[in-house]
Amino acid sequence: MGELTEPKAFLSDDVRQEIDRLTSIHNKTPRFFKLDERLSSDEVKIYVPPAGIKDEYLPRIVRGKSSGQVSHIFLGGNYDKNLEIKLINTSSVIYLSGNTKWCRFTGCIELRQTSCFFLGRGISANNLAINCSNESVLIGDDCMFAEGVCIRTHSGHAFLNLDDDTKVTYSSPLTIEPHVWVGQDAKLFMCSFVGACSVIGFGALVTKPVARMVSAKGVPAKATSLDGKLWLRNSNFRNTELAKKAYRLFLG
């Protein structure tokens, strides 16, 4: 283990401020980490809390072909071996702030080129697929992703402009504010923003920003007001209070 390191030292001021805003529900995002020499390599530096993390709570990290670039992964708490992080020709910063004991997060996070990925606390996901290239994906506290959700920030392949032979690949950053529920098989494609307390419907295709406290459904997705209704993970006191807190902070 090395000296204490703060993940925000690797991030721009704008991303730091956004993370502070997105973690206002749980307020327990770890601040300091130590480099774990046992898990790290020349191209992938892995940082854990000072107390460490047991091997059974580490996600799988898959490295692509050597590129000479260095990525930094900060693991703020226990995760699942069924969460896979793929690094492909990238110098990314991945900051997983740590999950709560009642939330399970499984799926695949694939990062290409220079990108930034942040995950808040209290987030549950069942086989979530995230594909990010050249941009940031920032997901706030207390979000819920049903099975089969796919998030993509880029077009995947380049387009050739026949007028001047230039090539372009389209991409967009994505911010998902706290307490968002994304329904089964929904697709978020370069949509840039999903506002707090919103719901994305079953099988929806979202290609445009989604406002706060709306329901977005259909192909392509169209948003309608939730008419003052706040979705709940379940009806117990703790989750009800977390939902109310998200509402107060972002819509109150």
C-alpha positions as CSV (number, residue, x, y, z in Angstrom):
1,M,0.0,0.0,0.0
2,G,1.2,3.5,-0.8
3,E,0.4,6.9,0.6
4,L,-3.1,8.3,0.8
5,T,-4.5,9.6,-2.5
6,E,-7.6,11.6,-3.2
7,P,-9.4,10.6,-6.5
8,K,-10.5,14.1,-7.1
9,A,-6.9,15.0,-7.7
10,F,-7.2,13.2,-11.1
11,L,-10.4,15.0,-12.1
12,S,-11.2,18.4,-13.6
13,D,-12.8,21.1,-11.4
14,D,-16.1,20.7,-13.3
15,V,-16.3,17.0,-12.7
16,R,-15.3,17.4,-9.0
17,Q,-18.2,19.9,-8.5
18,E,-20.6,17.6,-10.3
19,I,-19.6,14.6,-8.1
20,D,-20.2,16.6,-5.0
21,R,-23.7,17.5,-6.2
22,L,-24.5,13.9,-7.2
23,T,-23.4,12.4,-3.9
24,S,-25.6,14.6,-1.7
25,I,-28.1,11.8,-0.8
26,H,-25.8,9.4,1.1
27,N,-23.0,11.8,1.9
28,K,-20.6,8.9,2.5
29,T,-18.4,8.9,-0.6
30,P,-14.8,7.9,0.5
31,R,-12.3,10.7,0.2
32,F,-8.9,9.0,0.6
33,F,-7.5,5.8,-0.8
34,K,-4.3,3.8,-0.9
35,L,-2.7,2.3,-3.9
36,D,-2.9,-1.5,-3.8
37,E,0.4,-2.6,-5.3
38,R,-0.8,-6.3,-5.3
39,L,-3.7,-5.5,-7.6
40,S,-2.1,-2.8,-9.8
41,S,0.1,-3.0,-12.9
42,D,2.1,-0.4,-14.9
43,E,-1.0,0.6,-16.9
44,V,-3.8,0.1,-14.3
45,K,-3.5,1.6,-10.8
46,I,-6.1,0.3,-8.3
47,Y,-6.8,2.2,-5.1
48,V,-8.8,0.9,-2.2
49,P,-9.8,2.4,1.2
50,P,-7.2,2.3,3.9
51,A,-8.8,-0.8,5.5
52,G,-8.6,-2.6,2.2
53,I,-11.2,-4.8,0.4
54,K,-11.5,-8.6,0.5
55,D,-10.8,-10.3,-2.7
56,E,-14.4,-11.7,-2.9
57,Y,-15.7,-8.2,-3.1
58,L,-13.5,-7.0,-6.0
59,P,-15.0,-6.5,-9.5
60,R,-13.3,-8.2,-12.5
61,I,-10.9,-5.9,-14.3
62,V,-10.2,-6.8,-18.0
63,R,-7.3,-5.0,-19.7
64,G,-7.1,-4.6,-23.5
65,K,-4.0,-4.6,-25.6
66,S,-1.2,-2.6,-24.1
67,S,-1.4,1.0,-25.1
68,G,1.2,2.7,-22.8
69,Q,-1.6,4.7,-21.1
70,V,-2.4,4.6,-17.4
71,S,-5.9,4.2,-15.9
72,H,-6.8,4.9,-12.3
73,I,-9.5,2.8,-10.6
74,F,-10.8,3.9,-7.1
75,L,-12.9,1.2,-5.3
76,G,-14.7,2.8,-2.4
77,G,-16.3,-0.3,-1.0
78,N,-17.5,-3.8,-1.7
79,Y,-18.8,-4.8,-5.2
80,D,-19.6,-8.0,-7.0
81,K,-17.4,-10.3,-9.0
82,N,-20.2,-10.2,-11.6
83,L,-19.3,-6.6,-12.2
84,E,-16.7,-6.4,-15.0
85,I,-14.6,-3.3,-15.9
86,K,-13.1,-3.4,-19.4
87,L,-10.3,-1.0,-20.3
88,I,-9.6,-0.6,-24.0
89,N,-6.8,1.7,-25.2
90,T,-7.7,4.1,-22.5
91,S,-6.3,6.5,-19.8
92,S,-9.6,6.6,-17.8
93,V,-10.4,7.5,-14.3
94,I,-13.0,5.2,-12.7
95,Y,-14.4,6.2,-9.3
96,L,-16.8,3.7,-7.7
97,S,-17.7,5.3,-4.4
98,G,-18.8,2.1,-2.7
99,N,-22.2,0.4,-2.4
100,T,-24.6,-0.1,0.4
101,K,-25.2,-3.6,1.8
102,W,-28.7,-3.9,0.4
103,C,-27.8,-3.0,-3.2
104,R,-26.3,-5.4,-5.7
105,F,-24.5,-4.1,-8.8
106,T,-23.8,-6.4,-11.7
107,G,-22.9,-5.8,-15.4
108,C,-20.1,-4.5,-17.6
109,I,-18.5,-1.1,-17.8
110,E,-16.5,-0.7,-21.0
111,L,-14.3,2.4,-21.3
112,R,-12.4,3.4,-24.4
113,Q,-10.0,6.3,-25.1
114,T,-9.8,9.0,-22.4
115,S,-13.0,8.9,-20.3
116,C,-14.2,9.3,-16.8
117,F,-16.7,7.1,-15.0
118,F,-18.2,7.8,-11.6
119,L,-20.7,5.7,-9.6
120,G,-22.5,7.0,-6.5
121,R,-23.7,5.0,-3.5
122,G,-26.8,2.9,-3.0
123,I,-27.1,2.0,-6.7
124,S,-28.5,-1.3,-7.8
125,A,-28.2,-2.9,-11.2
126,N,-28.9,-6.2,-12.8
127,N,-26.6,-6.9,-15.9
128,L,-26.2,-3.2,-16.7
129,A,-24.1,-2.6,-19.9
130,I,-22.3,0.7,-20.1
131,N,-20.1,1.6,-23.2
132,C,-18.2,4.9,-22.9
133,S,-15.7,6.5,-25.2
134,N,-14.0,9.9,-25.0
135,E,-16.6,11.2,-22.5
136,S,-17.7,11.1,-18.9
137,V,-20.5,9.1,-17.3
138,L,-21.5,10.3,-13.9
139,I,-24.3,8.5,-12.0
140,G,-25.6,9.9,-8.7
141,D,-26.7,8.2,-5.5
142,D,-29.7,5.9,-5.1
143,C,-30.4,5.0,-8.7
144,M,-31.9,1.7,-9.8
145,F,-31.3,-0.1,-13.1
146,A,-33.5,-3.1,-14.0
147,E,-32.2,-6.0,-16.0
148,G,-31.0,-5.5,-19.6
149,V,-30.4,-1.7,-19.5
150,C,-27.8,-0.4,-22.0
151,I,-26.0,3.0,-21.8
152,R,-23.9,4.2,-24.7
153,T,-22.2,7.6,-25.0
154,H,-20.9,7.3,-28.6
155,S,-21.9,6.3,-32.1
156,G,-19.5,3.4,-32.1
157,H,-18.3,3.8,-35.7
158,A,-17.0,6.8,-37.6
159,F,-18.8,8.6,-40.4
160,L,-17.1,9.8,-43.6
161,N,-18.0,13.2,-45.0
162,L,-17.9,12.7,-48.7
163,D,-17.5,16.5,-49.4
164,D,-14.0,16.7,-47.8
165,D,-13.1,13.1,-46.7
166,T,-13.1,14.1,-43.0
167,K,-14.1,11.4,-40.5
168,V,-16.1,12.0,-37.4
169,T,-17.4,9.9,-34.5
170,Y,-20.3,11.3,-32.4
171,S,-20.3,11.2,-28.6
172,S,-21.9,12.9,-25.6
173,P,-21.2,12.9,-21.9
174,L,-23.9,11.6,-19.6
175,T,-25.0,12.7,-16.1
176,I,-27.7,10.8,-14.3
177,E,-28.9,12.6,-11.1
178,P,-29.8,10.8,-7.9
179,H,-32.9,8.7,-7.4
180,V,-33.5,7.7,-11.0
181,W,-35.3,4.4,-11.9
182,V,-34.4,2.9,-15.3
183,G,-36.8,0.1,-16.4
184,Q,-36.0,-3.2,-17.9
185,D,-34.4,-3.3,-21.4
186,A,-34.3,0.5,-21.6
187,K,-31.6,2.1,-23.9
188,L,-29.9,5.4,-23.2
189,F,-28.0,6.6,-26.3
190,M,-26.1,9.8,-26.2
191,C,-28.9,11.4,-24.2
192,S,-26.6,13.6,-22.0
193,F,-28.8,14.1,-18.9
194,V,-31.4,12.3,-16.8
195,G,-32.9,14.4,-14.0
196,A,-33.4,13.4,-10.4
197,C,-36.5,11.4,-9.4
198,S,-37.4,10.4,-13.0
199,V,-38.5,7.1,-14.3
200,I,-37.4,5.6,-17.7
201,G,-40.0,3.1,-18.9
202,F,-39.7,-0.6,-20.0
203,G,-37.9,-0.9,-23.3
204,A,-37.7,2.9,-23.8
205,L,-35.1,4.4,-26.3
206,V,-33.8,7.7,-24.8
207,T,-31.9,9.9,-27.2
208,K,-32.6,13.3,-25.7
209,P,-32.1,14.9,-22.2
210,V,-34.8,13.9,-19.6
211,A,-36.0,16.5,-17.2
212,R,-36.4,15.9,-13.4
213,M,-39.4,14.0,-12.0
214,V,-40.9,12.8,-15.3
215,S,-41.7,9.5,-16.8
216,A,-40.0,8.9,-20.2
217,K,-41.3,5.9,-22.2
218,G,-41.6,4.7,-25.8
219,V,-39.5,4.5,-28.9
220,P,-38.3,7.2,-29.1
221,A,-39.0,8.1,-25.5
222,K,-41.4,10.9,-24.7
223,A,-41.6,12.5,-21.2
224,T,-44.7,13.2,-19.2
225,S,-45.0,14.6,-15.7
226,L,-45.2,12.2,-12.7
227,D,-47.9,14.5,-11.3
228,G,-46.3,14.8,-7.9
229,K,-45.7,11.1,-7.5
230,L,-42.2,10.0,-6.2
231,W,-41.1,6.5,-7.0
232,L,-39.9,4.2,-4.2
233,R,-37.4,1.3,-4.2
234,N,-39.6,-0.2,-1.5
235,S,-42.0,1.2,1.1
236,N,-39.7,0.9,4.2
237,F,-38.8,4.0,6.2
238,R,-35.2,4.3,5.1
239,N,-35.9,4.2,1.3
240,T,-38.8,6.5,1.7
241,E,-36.7,9.1,3.4
242,L,-33.9,8.8,0.8
243,A,-36.5,9.4,-1.9
244,K,-37.8,12.5,-0.1
245,K,-34.3,13.8,0.4
246,A,-33.6,13.6,-3.3
247,Y,-36.8,15.5,-4.0
248,R,-36.0,18.2,-1.5
249,L,-32.4,18.7,-2.7
250,F,-33.2,18.7,-6.5
251,L,-36.8,19.8,-6.8
252,G,-37.8,21.3,-3.4
